[in-house]
Amino acid sequence: MRAIRIYNGGVATFHPNESCAMIVCVCKRVSDREIARHVRAGMGFDDIQFELGVATQCGKCEECARDIVDQCNSAHPVAALTREPRVIPIRAA
């Protein structure tokens, strides 16, 4: 049986290697691991909110859910989508 932490309005810190899950949204029963899995799949907060229903009822979990999304994004930064053109000097013969 896994331990479950319940968010009680304090500051939440997401640790991806922890063995226990934290219920972030009690209304929809959404855990920090579910949010992290969706972030790793490339979803932002709005997409996760639509998909899981987090922060759609009482709204008390929104700050915590956004913090988890931000922490997961900073832990796995996305590479730049644009690339500077590479200039190769050519020598005249």
N, C-alpha and C positions, 0 to 999 in steps of 0.2 A: 504494500500500500504506500502510495506517495504522499508526502506532506504537501499541503496547500497553504500558501500565505494569502491572506485577504488584505487588500489595500484599504486603509482606514482614513484616507485624507492626508496622510503624511507624504513625504517625498519618497518616491519609489526609485530604486536603482536596479536596473536590469543586469543580471549576470548570466550570460548565455550558457555557462558551464555548470550552473547550479542544478542539483538533482530535483528540487521541488519547484512547483509551478505556483504562480501568484494569480489569484482571481482579480482581474482589474475591473471588470464590469459585472457586478452582482446581478443586475437586472437581466442581462443576456447571457450570463455565465461565460465570459470570455477571459481567457488567461493571457498572461504575458507571453507565453510560448506560442500561442496562436497568432498573436499580433506580430511577434518576431518572425514566424514562418511566412506570414504574408508580406512583411517588409523584404525578406530575402527573395521572395518571388517577384519583387519589383513594384509592389503596391505602395502608394502613399497613404496618408491618414484618411483622406476623403474616400478613397477606394476601399480601405479596410472598414471604415464606418458603414459604407453601403453594404459590403459583403457580410460582415459579422454583426452589424447592428450596435456596435460599441458606441456609447455616448449618444444614444438616440432616445432614451427614456428620461431618466432623472438628470443626466448630464454631469453627475459628480465625478465620473471617471475620466472625463475628457482630458484633463491636464496630465494625468498619469499615462493615459494611452498615447498622447502626443509625445511625452517624455520618452517612452519606450521606443516609439518610431524614430525619434531623433537620435537616441543612443544606438539603435541598430544601424541607422544610416551612417553615423560617424565611425562605427566599428568596421563597416564594410563600405568604404567610399567607392563611388562609381567613377570609373575612368572618364577623363574628359571626352566629350563627344566630338569636339572639333580639334583639328590638328593643324599646326602651323606648317605651311609649305616648306619643304626642305630645299635650301639653295645650295647647289653644287657648283663650285667655281670650275670653269673650263679654261685650260691653258692653251694658248695658241702655240702651234708647233713651229 
